[in-house]
């Protein structure tokens, strides 16, 4: 297999969408928190390597299931990418994540490794099959702002409302992420909370949870003009999500999630 083929396979198996989203979120948080470019890149790299290890381990764990439902977007299941290659890449990025996290400081590393990365792995190995499937997402997203602020020269915890908004954002992200694969997951015995609730309930619940995060963010910001404006956008998007058809609810819920990210990023710089 060519080097470019391996690279393409690894990129696809890394869950590139969520990995890129979380990494970009981290970079924005680092910049708004006042990290200089080099330090911000260090924190972002630590999160990126952790996300890569989580994404690759997910595809390794799910390879047999993905084969059973003939997932065309999974290079391991298709036989296009050797599982051994992914195992080596997973181990290498996990080791790099530990080193990079420790370089950000002990407090930041502890939160990132024990609450962020460990939550992602715990989801892959156990929680995704249980009614508690949102918990790792909630914990990891709540911890992410703390990973950034605890890496500052004078480490500090973010406000509680920021972490609560992150937890609600993570829960909503899990519900949205599960929606497209509900049928395939059910067929192979995976029954997390979204599967138990059903697609109809999840399409309403996801924007509701994300909107709750918007309310918390607005309260935490003291209902300042930007916070009120973002909350208004989120309320409008929630109405669209509840009343829309087809992919409209999904797109509207993603819009609410993005508005919450903007609110958290802006709060870090104020």
Secondary structure, 3 states (H helix, E strand, C coil): CCHHHHHHHHHHHCCHHHHHHHHHHHHHHHHHHCCCHHHHHHHHHHHHHHHHHHHHHHHHHCHHHHHHCCCCCCHHHHCCCCHHHHHHHHHHHHHHHHHHHHHCCHHHHHHHHHHHHHHHHHHHHCHHHCCCCHHHHHHHHHHHHHHHHCCCCCCCCCCHHHHHHHHHHHHHHHHHHHHCCHHHHHHCCCCCHHHHHCHHHHHHHHHHHHHHHHHHHHHHCCCCHHHHHHHHHHHHHHHHHHHCCCCHHHHHHHHHHHHHHHHHHHHHHC
